[in-house]
Amino acid sequence: MTASYALLTPYLEPPSQAGSRLANLSDGFVQRAIERLLKPSAPIGRYSPRAPPPPVAQAVMAQARHVVLAGADQLDDRYSVWPGMTAEQLRQGAWRFVFFGVGLNRDPDRSRRMSDGTREILEAIHQRTEYSSWRCPATVRYLRAELPHLADRFLMTGCPVLMDQPLLDGQRFDGGERSIAVTATERGDFWAREAAIIDRVARRFPRARRYFVVHQDCRPRSVIERCSDRLHGRSGAADPARALALRRYAASRGYQVLVPDSADVAAAIYDAIDLHVGSRLHAHLLFLSRNKKSWLVPADGRARGMAEAFPFPLVTASVPEPDWNFDFEPLRQQVQRVHGDMQRFLTSWARR
């Protein structure tokens, strides 16, 4: 395993933007999973890719044997390691970047045709690393179509969150139904989708302890933030009033609303809950990794990309009732097969 590494993770805010965004627990789950898979090594520094790191951080990253670019969904047509980074800067620098569990952006319109600058950045990164790790088949297809000469370097390893020993080693999925976690994705026109799941779970498990777990807390957005979103073409940001109304709706249906203040707190909460239903992909993957049943409601294309790689059902408008009798054991077998590519990716680091 690598002697030392630094970590670029979207879970962190850059100092220059402190307080400007809402932490997403899902990014924290990915960060912690990567750190677990890289043990006994530990990162010599953790930084955000959302702004150019200060010179002292760049110096630390240059000293590390590798700089891990942690998932989850940063890849798109105009991807860069951090804002303003160019392939020329990358080639001149001493950084050895490694993609780990990164996937396509949730907005499919942002992954139509890779820009020349992004293509050059990916080529420069792969000059210093043997393999890269990607979340799902859709991501790998995009990369291989845009960079066919690097096709054998892109490994579909699944999401790091999924690759944990309870799932890899367990005998059967836990059948407990005494406590249920429901999650929601409060972007776009979410109400009908999320309220329907709240209702279905309440009907199916009337005696269970039911929890509505918030992955990204909401707050009023300033005029500057709203203007910035329009300027950069960002859409679908949560409407705080409607997000809070959804919490109240869940409480009215018998749920206890939980708002964890960190990914570690959320993971500890999930460890004590029997099963999950909801639209947060990484909550779904975390439960599966713990050998616990979970049903996923697609909020965007990421869910379908992962369902293509691993056999689990999706709760959709055409299949609105979860398949409560679904056999999750074939999923374990597929995860074990994909784990071989994850091990090939991790082992390759020792040769660089």
C-alpha positions in Angstrom: 0.0 0.0 0.0 1.1 3.5 -0.6 3.6 4.9 1.9 1.9 8.3 2.1 -1.0 10.0 0.5 -2.9 13.3 0.6 -6.7 13.5 0.0 -8.8 15.9 -2.1 -12.4 15.4 -1.0 -15.5 17.3 -1.8 -16.7 16.7 1.7 -14.5 19.6 2.9 -15.0 23.3 2.4 -12.0 25.3 1.3 -11.0 28.0 3.9 -11.9 30.7 1.4 -15.5 29.5 1.2 -16.1 28.6 4.8 -19.8 28.6 5.5 -20.8 29.1 1.9 -22.1 25.6 1.2 -23.9 22.7 3.0 -21.9 19.6 3.8 -23.2 16.5 2.1 -22.9 13.4 4.3 -22.7 11.2 1.2 -19.3 12.8 0.3 -18.2 12.1 3.9 -19.2 8.4 3.5 -17.0 8.1 0.4 -14.0 9.8 2.2 -14.2 7.5 5.2 -14.5 4.4 2.9 -11.4 5.4 1.0 -9.4 6.0 4.2 -10.6 2.6 5.4 -9.5 0.9 2.2 -6.1 2.6 2.4 -5.3 1.5 5.9 -2.8 1.2 7.6 -1.7 4.4 5.7 -3.4 7.6 6.7 -3.6 10.9 4.8 -0.9 13.4 5.5 -3.4 16.2 4.5 -7.0 16.5 3.6 -8.1 19.4 1.3 -11.0 20.5 -0.8 -11.0 20.5 -4.6 -13.6 23.3 -4.7 -11.0 26.0 -4.7 -7.3 26.1 -5.5 -5.5 24.9 -2.4 -3.2 27.4 -0.8 0.5 27.1 -1.5 1.3 25.2 1.7 -1.3 22.6 0.9 0.0 22.2 -2.6 3.5 21.7 -1.2 2.2 18.9 1.1 0.5 17.2 -1.8 3.7 17.4 -3.8 5.5 15.6 -1.0 2.9 12.8 -0.8 3.5 9.7 -2.9 -0.1 10.0 -4.2 -2.9 12.5 -4.1 -6.2 10.7 -4.0 -9.1 12.4 -5.9 -12.0 11.1 -3.9 -15.5 10.4 -5.4 -18.4 10.9 -5.7 -19.7 12.6 -8.8 -17.3 15.3 -10.0 -16.6 14.0 -13.5 -18.1 16.0 -16.4 -17.1 17.6 -19.7 -15.2 20.4 -18.0 -13.7 18.5 -15.1 -10.5 19.9 -13.5 -8.7 18.8 -10.4 -9.6 22.2 -8.9 -10.8 25.4 -10.5 -8.3 26.9 -12.9 -6.0 23.8 -12.9 -4.6 23.1 -16.4 -2.8 20.1 -17.9 0.3 22.2 -18.3 0.3 23.1 -14.6 -0.2 19.4 -13.8 2.7 18.3 -15.9 5.0 20.9 -14.5 4.0 20.1 -10.9 5.2 17.1 -8.8 1.7 15.9 -7.9 0.7 12.2 -8.6 -3.1 12.3 -8.7 -5.2 9.1 -8.5 -8.9 8.9 -9.2 -10.7 6.8 -6.5 -14.4 6.0 -6.9 -15.3 9.0 -9.0 -18.4 9.0 -11.1 -20.3 11.1 -13.6 -22.0 14.3 -12.5 -25.7 13.7 -11.6 -26.7 16.1 -14.4 -26.5 14.2 -17.8 -26.3 17.4 -19.8 -22.9 18.0 -18.3 -21.4 14.8 -19.7 -22.1 15.1 -23.5 -18.7 15.7 -25.0 -15.4 16.1 -23.0 -13.7 19.4 -23.5 -10.1 19.5 -24.8 -8.9 20.8 -21.5 -10.4 18.0 -19.5 -9.1 15.4 -21.9 -5.6 16.8 -21.5 -5.9 16.8 -17.7 -7.0 13.1 -17.7 -4.2 12.2 -20.0 -1.6 14.0 -17.9 -2.9 12.3 -14.7 -2.6 8.8 -16.3 1.0 9.4 -17.3 1.8 9.1 -13.6 -0.6 6.3 -12.5 -1.3 2.8 -13.8 -5.0 2.6 -13.1 -7.9 4.8 -12.1 -11.0 3.8 -10.1 -14.5 4.7 -11.3 -17.9 4.2 -9.8 -20.1 2.6 -12.4 -20.2 1.3 -16.0 -21.8 4.5 -17.4 -18.7 6.5 -16.1 -16.3 4.0 -17.7 -18.2 4.0 -21.0 -17.9 7.8 -21.1 -14.2 7.7 -20.4 -13.5 5.0 -22.9 -15.5 6.8 -25.6 -13.6 10.0 -25.0 -10.1 8.5 -24.4 -10.0 5.1 -26.2 -6.2 4.9 -26.0 -6.5 4.8 -22.2 -9.4 2.3 -22.1 -7.6 -0.4 -20.2 -6.5 2.0 -17.5 -10.1 2.8 -16.4 -11.3 0.2 -13.8 -14.9 -0.1 -12.8 -14.4 -0.7 -9.1 -17.8 0.4 -7.8 -18.2 2.9 -5.0 -15.7 2.5 -2.1 -18.6 2.8 0.3 -19.9 -0.6 -0.9 -16.6 -2.4 -0.5 -16.7 -3.4 3.2 -16.2 -6.7 5.0 -19.7 -7.3 6.3 -21.0 -7.5 2.8 -18.0 -9.2 1.3 -17.8 -11.9 4.1 -21.3 -12.2 5.5 -23.5 -15.3 5.0 -27.0 -13.8 4.6 -28.4 -10.3 4.6 -29.8 -9.2 8.0 -33.6 -9.7 8.0 -34.4 -7.2 10.8 -37.3 -4.9 10.4 -37.6 -3.3 13.8 -36.1 0.1 12.7 -36.2 1.8 9.3 -34.3 4.7 7.9 -35.8 6.8 5.1 -33.8 9.3 3.2 -34.8 12.0 0.7 -33.1 14.1 -2.0 -34.6 17.5 -1.8 -33.6 18.8 -5.3 -35.9 19.8 -8.2 -39.5 18.7 -8.1 -39.0 16.2 -5.3 -42.2 16.2 -3.3 -44.3 13.5 -5.0 -41.4 11.1 -5.1 -40.3 11.5 -1.5 -43.7 11.8 0.1 -44.7 8.5 -1.6 -41.8 6.7 -0.1 -42.6 8.1 3.4 -46.2 6.9 3.0 -45.3 3.4 1.6 -42.8 2.7 4.4 -45.3 3.9 7.1 -47.9 1.5 5.7 -45.5 -1.5 5.3 -43.9 -1.1 8.7 -46.5 0.4 11.0 -44.9 -0.9 14.2 -41.3 -0.2 13.4 -39.3 2.7 14.7 -39.0 4.9 11.7 -36.4 7.6 11.2 -36.2 10.3 8.5 -32.5 11.1 8.1 -31.4 14.3 6.5 -28.2 14.1 4.4 -27.8 17.7 3.5 -29.3 20.3 5.9 -31.1 23.2 4.3 -30.8 26.9 5.0 -32.1 30.0 3.1 -30.0 30.9 0.1 -28.7 34.4 -0.2 -29.3 36.6 -3.2 -25.6 36.2 -4.1 -25.8 32.4 -4.0 -28.9 32.4 -6.2 -27.3 34.7 -8.7 -24.1 32.5 -8.7 -26.2 29.4 -9.4 -27.8 31.1 -12.4 -24.5 32.4 -13.7 -22.9 28.9 -13.5 -25.9 27.1 -14.8 -26.5 25.2 -11.6 -30.1 24.2 -11.0 -32.1 22.0 -8.7 -30.8 23.4 -5.4 -33.0 22.6 -2.5 -35.9 24.9 -1.7 -35.4 25.3 2.1 -39.1 25.9 2.8 -40.2 22.7 0.9 -37.3 20.7 2.4 -38.5 21.7 5.9 -42.1 21.0 5.0 -41.0 17.4 4.0 -39.5 16.9 7.4 -42.7 18.0 9.0 -44.7 15.7 6.8 -42.4 12.8 7.8 -42.9 13.7 11.5 -46.7 13.7 10.9 -46.5 10.1 9.6 -44.7 8.9 12.7 -41.0 9.4 11.8 -38.4 10.8 14.1 -36.4 13.4 12.1 -32.6 13.1 12.5 -30.2 15.7 11.2 -26.6 14.3 11.7 -23.9 17.0 11.9 -21.3 14.8 10.3 -20.8 11.6 8.2 -19.4 9.8 11.2 -22.5 10.6 13.3 -24.8 9.5 10.4 -22.8 6.2 10.0 -23.2 5.5 13.7 -26.9 6.1 13.5 -27.2 3.7 10.5 -25.3 1.1 12.3 -28.1 0.9 14.8 -30.9 0.7 12.2 -32.1 -2.5 10.5 -32.9 -1.4 6.9 -33.1 1.6 4.6 -35.5 2.9 1.9 -34.9 6.2 0.1 -33.2 8.3 -2.6 -29.8 8.9 -1.1 -27.5 6.6 -3.1 -24.7 6.5 -0.5 -27.0 5.7 2.3 -28.2 2.8 0.2 -24.7 1.7 -0.4 -23.7 2.1 3.2 -26.6 -0.2 4.4 -25.7 -2.8 1.8 -22.1 -2.7 2.8 -23.2 -3.5 6.4 -25.1 -6.6 5.1 -28.4 -4.8 5.6 -31.3 -4.6 3.1 -31.9 -1.3 1.3 -34.2 -0.1 -1.5 -33.2 2.8 -3.7 -35.4 5.4 -5.3 -33.6 7.1 -8.3 -33.3 10.8 -8.0 -31.0 11.0 -11.0 -28.9 8.8 -13.3 -26.4 7.8 -10.6 -28.8 5.3 -9.2 -29.3 3.6 -12.5 -25.5 3.5 -13.2 -24.9 1.6 -9.9 -27.9 -0.7 -10.5 -26.4 -1.6 -13.9 -23.2 -2.7 -12.1 -24.9 -4.4 -9.1 -28.2 -6.3 -9.1 -30.5 -4.4 -6.8 -34.1 -3.1 -7.6 -35.0 0.5 -8.2 -38.3 2.0 -6.9 -39.6 4.0 -9.8 -42.9 5.5 -11.0 -43.4 2.3 -13.1 -42.4 0.0 -10.1 -43.7 2.1 -7.2 -43.8 -0.6 -4.6 -40.4 -1.9 -3.4 -39.8 -5.6 -3.9 -39.8 -6.4 -0.2 -38.9 -10.1 -1.0 -35.9 -9.3 -3.2 -33.0 -11.7 -2.8 -29.8 -9.7 -2.1 -27.4 -12.6 -2.2 -26.6 -12.2 -6.0 -25.6 -8.6 -5.2 -23.0 -9.9 -2.8 -21.6 -12.3 -5.4 -21.3 -9.4 -7.9 -19.6 -7.2 -5.3 -17.1 -9.9 -4.6 -16.3 -10.1 -8.3 -15.9 -6.4 -8.7 -13.8 -6.4 -5.5 -11.1 -8.1 -7.6 -10.7 -5.0 -9.7 -10.7 -2.9 -6.6 -7.8 -5.0 -5.3 -6.0 -4.7 -8.6 -6.3 -1.0 -8.4 -5.0 -0.8 -4.8 -2.2 -3.2 -5.5 -1.0 -1.2 -8.5 -0.1 1.7 -6.1 2.8 -0.3 -4.7 4.4 -0.5 -8.1 4.4 3.3 -8.7 
